[in-house]
Each structure stands twice: as C-alpha cells, then as structure tokens.
Amino acid sequence: MKSRNLIGIAFVLFLCFATALAQRPGNFRVIGPGGGGAMFNPTISPHDLNTVLISCDMTGSYITHDGGRTWRMFNLRGVVNFFVFDPQDPKTM
C-alpha cells in the first residue's frame, strides 16, 4: 500500500513539473495583476492617468503607477467595494 501511495505521489509531481514546463499555444504571457480571482472596480486617478487601482474578489487590491506595466498588491483586510481619489489632493486615495 505504501509503494502504491509513493507511485501516485511521484506521478502527480511528474505531471506538475511537465505542465509547468509546457509551452503555451500562441506564446501568451501573463501581464498585469492576477491571483485566480475576478477583478473589479477599476479606478483611474484624475490627477495621473498612469495611476490605477483595482480590487480582487480574493480581498487583494492592486495599484499601478506606470499605466499597468507593473502592479503592486496590497490588502485592506476585506473585500473592497470602491476606490475614491481626492479631487484636490493627488496623494490621497
């Protein structure tokens, strides 16, 4: 029984490694944020069009300051329903 479990585990590990190394059709690549959940509430800064906030259904939120080339994740410890930029102060969100 033990050897059967070890063979099963080895097979699963083999499949994981083979899948990770497989080339994706169409040369697709991942860009932008993502963590397996849906993205909601995209909010663009009225002061800088390159600054964008977006929330995820997995409680994470993301911000970019370079128009989406790079993203940083942050967590507000709950699901975010909306973002607001202060119309007067560009440093307040």
Backbone as JSON, one array per atom type, in Angstrom:
{
  "sequence": "MKSRNLIGIAFVLFLCFATALAQRPGNFRVIGPGGGGAMFNPTISPHDLNTVLISCDMTGSYITHDGGRTWRMFNLRGVVNFFVFDPQDPKTM",
  "N": [[0.82, -1.19, 0.0], [1.98, 1.2, 0.77], [3.93, 1.6, -1.22], [2.31, 1.96, -3.42], [1.1, 4.42, -2.82], [3.39, 6.05, -2.87], [4.1, 5.82, -5.56], [1.88, 7.03, -6.72], [2.14, 9.67, -5.72], [4.59, 10.38, -6.87], [3.86, 10.32, -9.57], [1.97, 12.42, -9.69], [3.63, 14.59, -9.02], [5.37, 14.49, -11.23], [3.54, 15.15, -13.3], [2.91, 17.77, -12.52], [5.4, 19.1, -12.83], [5.82, 18.68, -15.58], [3.66, 20.03, -16.69], [4.21, 22.64, -15.85], [6.46, 23.23, -17.33], [5.57, 23.14, -19.91], [4.98, 24.64, -23.09], [2.94, 27.42, -23.8], [0.22, 27.59, -26.1], [0.26, 29.87, -28.81], [2.01, 31.65, -27.72], [1.28, 33.11, -25.41], [1.47, 35.37, -22.63], [1.5, 36.19, -19.18], [0.23, 39.21, -18.08], [-0.07, 42.07, -16.01], [-2.07, 42.25, -12.96], [-3.06, 39.42, -11.0], [-4.55, 36.68, -9.4], [-6.04, 34.48, -9.42], [-8.63, 35.18, -8.99], [-11.56, 37.21, -9.74], [-11.47, 40.52, -11.17], [-12.37, 43.76, -10.05], [-13.9, 47.04, -9.92], [-12.19, 49.03, -11.32], [-10.3, 51.93, -11.05], [-9.31, 55.01, -12.13], [-6.87, 57.46, -11.61], [-7.72, 60.9, -11.38], [-5.73, 62.71, -11.49], [-3.43, 61.61, -12.53], [-3.18, 59.66, -15.23], [-1.79, 57.29, -15.39], [-1.9, 56.08, -12.96], [-3.64, 53.59, -11.43], [-6.15, 51.84, -9.68], [-7.33, 48.65, -8.62], [-9.63, 46.15, -7.55], [-9.84, 42.85, -6.1], [-11.72, 39.82, -5.97], [-10.72, 38.17, -4.09], [-9.92, 39.48, -1.81], [-7.58, 40.93, -2.14], [-5.99, 43.9, -3.38], [-4.84, 45.98, -6.08], [-2.33, 48.21, -7.34], [-1.09, 50.43, -9.81], [1.44, 52.55, -11.04], [2.46, 53.09, -13.42], [0.89, 52.91, -15.71], [0.04, 50.26, -15.92], [2.16, 48.57, -16.51], [3.64, 47.53, -14.4], [2.55, 46.12, -11.31], [1.47, 46.43, -7.92], [0.56, 44.56, -5.15], [-1.78, 45.03, -2.51], [-3.37, 44.74, 0.7], [-6.44, 45.34, 2.18], [-7.69, 44.05, 4.15], [-10.24, 42.97, 3.69], [-13.09, 42.72, 1.45], [-13.05, 45.01, -1.17], [-15.23, 47.55, -2.13], [-15.23, 49.88, -3.59], [-13.04, 52.49, -4.89], [-11.76, 55.74, -4.2], [-10.47, 58.78, -5.38], [-9.09, 61.69, -3.99], [-10.3, 64.76, -5.08], [-8.86, 67.11, -4.85], [-6.36, 66.67, -3.62], [-3.7, 64.99, -4.87], [-2.29, 62.97, -3.59], [-3.96, 61.61, -1.94], [-6.04, 58.88, -1.54]],
  "CA": [[0.0, 0.0, 0.0], [2.88, 2.35, 0.84], [4.56, 1.8, -2.53], [1.26, 2.48, -4.32], [0.99, 5.85, -2.5], [4.59, 6.72, -3.37], [3.99, 5.89, -7.03], [0.86, 8.07, -7.01], [2.72, 10.98, -5.44], [5.6, 10.62, -7.9], [3.15, 10.6, -10.82], [1.41, 13.76, -9.57], [4.76, 15.53, -9.12], [5.79, 14.49, -12.63], [2.56, 15.93, -14.07], [3.06, 19.18, -12.16], [6.6, 19.63, -13.48], [5.62, 18.65, -17.04], [2.73, 21.11, -17.02], [4.87, 23.92, -15.63], [7.44, 23.45, -18.39], [4.93, 23.1, -21.23], [4.83, 25.92, -23.76], [1.55, 27.79, -24.04], [-0.04, 27.88, -27.51], [0.09, 31.27, -29.15], [3.0, 32.46, -27.0], [0.65, 34.01, -24.46], [2.2, 35.6, -21.4], [0.68, 36.84, -18.17], [0.55, 40.61, -17.8], [-0.98, 42.67, -15.05], [-2.28, 41.52, -11.72], [-3.88, 38.22, -11.07], [-4.34, 35.76, -8.31], [-7.03, 33.45, -9.53], [-9.96, 35.71, -8.77], [-12.04, 38.23, -10.67], [-11.06, 41.89, -10.89], [-13.49, 44.68, -10.01], [-13.75, 48.44, -9.51], [-11.03, 49.76, -11.82], [-10.44, 53.36, -10.77], [-8.18, 55.75, -12.69], [-6.65, 58.73, -10.93], [-7.97, 62.08, -12.21], [-4.51, 63.52, -11.49], [-2.4, 60.91, -13.28], [-3.83, 58.54, -15.92], [-0.99, 56.08, -15.21], [-2.19, 55.5, -11.64], [-4.91, 52.86, -11.48], [-6.43, 50.9, -8.6], [-8.3, 47.62, -8.97], [-9.82, 45.22, -6.43], [-10.0, 41.44, -6.46], [-12.69, 39.15, -5.1], [-9.98, 37.39, -3.1], [-9.58, 40.51, -0.82], [-6.4, 41.69, -2.51], [-6.16, 45.02, -4.29], [-3.63, 46.23, -6.83], [-2.12, 49.57, -7.8], [-0.02, 50.66, -10.76], [1.78, 53.96, -11.25], [3.08, 53.2, -14.74], [-0.06, 52.55, -16.75], [-0.21, 48.83, -15.99], [3.35, 47.75, -16.8], [3.93, 46.81, -13.16], [1.47, 46.21, -10.32], [1.81, 46.07, -6.54], [-0.61, 44.11, -4.42], [-1.92, 45.42, -1.11], [-4.55, 44.11, 1.28], [-7.16, 46.19, 3.13], [-8.31, 43.08, 5.08], [-11.65, 42.78, 3.38], [-13.46, 42.96, 0.06], [-13.17, 46.43, -1.48], [-16.39, 47.82, -2.99], [-14.92, 51.01, -4.46], [-11.91, 53.36, -4.57], [-12.04, 57.16, -4.48], [-9.34, 59.69, -5.34], [-9.43, 63.05, -3.55], [-10.2, 65.63, -6.26], [-7.94, 68.23, -4.61], [-5.02, 66.22, -3.2], [-3.34, 63.81, -5.64], [-1.67, 61.94, -2.75], [-4.96, 60.98, -1.09], [-6.94, 57.96, -2.23]],
  "C": [[0.87, 1.27, 0.0], [3.51, 2.65, -0.52], [3.55, 2.36, -3.53], [1.08, 3.99, -4.08], [2.19, 6.62, -3.03], [4.57, 6.85, -4.89], [2.99, 6.96, -7.43], [1.41, 9.46, -6.8], [3.76, 11.34, -6.49], [4.95, 10.98, -9.23], [2.57, 12.01, -10.81], [2.51, 14.82, -9.68], [5.27, 15.63, -10.55], [4.85, 15.33, -13.49], [2.68, 17.42, -13.77], [4.26, 19.8, -12.87], [6.42, 19.68, -15.0], [4.69, 19.78, -17.47], [3.39, 22.47, -16.88], [5.84, 24.25, -16.75], [6.83, 23.5, -19.79], [4.77, 24.52, -21.8], [3.35, 26.19, -24.02], [1.34, 28.06, -25.53], [-0.24, 29.37, -27.72], [1.05, 32.2, -28.44], [2.37, 33.49, -26.08], [1.55, 34.2, -23.26], [1.28, 36.36, -20.45], [1.16, 38.27, -18.0], [-0.47, 41.14, -16.8], [-1.18, 41.8, -13.83], [-3.12, 40.28, -11.94], [-3.56, 37.28, -9.93], [-5.39, 34.68, -8.32], [-8.45, 33.93, -9.32], [-10.35, 36.73, -9.83], [-11.58, 39.61, -10.22], [-12.26, 42.82, -11.0], [-13.03, 46.11, -9.71], [-12.49, 49.12, -10.04], [-11.26, 51.25, -11.66], [-9.17, 54.06, -11.21], [-8.08, 57.09, -11.99], [-6.98, 59.9, -11.87], [-6.73, 62.97, -12.32], [-3.42, 62.93, -12.35], [-3.01, 59.66, -13.92], [-3.05, 57.24, -15.82], [-1.21, 55.4, -13.87], [-3.58, 54.9, -11.66], [-4.98, 51.93, -10.27], [-7.46, 49.89, -9.1], [-8.42, 46.67, -7.78], [-10.08, 43.82, -6.97], [-11.0, 40.81, -5.51], [-12.02, 38.29, -4.04], [-9.38, 38.3, -2.02], [-8.29, 41.26, -1.12], [-6.79, 42.84, -3.42], [-4.81, 45.29, -4.94], [-3.56, 47.69, -7.23], [-0.96, 49.58, -8.81], [0.19, 52.16, -10.86], [2.4, 54.16, -12.63], [2.17, 52.68, -15.86], [-0.27, 51.06, -16.93], [0.99, 47.97, -16.32], [3.75, 46.94, -15.57], [2.8, 47.08, -12.18], [2.02, 45.82, -8.95], [0.52, 45.68, -5.83], [-0.6, 44.67, -3.01], [-3.24, 44.85, -0.61], [-5.15, 45.02, 2.33], [-7.97, 45.34, 4.1], [-9.82, 42.95, 4.91], [-11.9, 43.05, 1.9], [-13.67, 44.46, -0.14], [-14.34, 46.62, -2.44], [-16.14, 48.98, -3.94], [-13.65, 51.7, -3.99], [-12.32, 54.78, -4.91], [-10.73, 57.92, -4.39], [-9.85, 61.05, -4.88], [-9.27, 63.98, -4.76], [-9.21, 66.79, -6.09], [-6.51, 67.78, -4.35], [-4.65, 64.94, -3.94], [-2.71, 62.68, -4.82], [-2.67, 61.22, -1.85], [-5.92, 60.15, -1.93], [-7.96, 57.44, -1.23]]
}
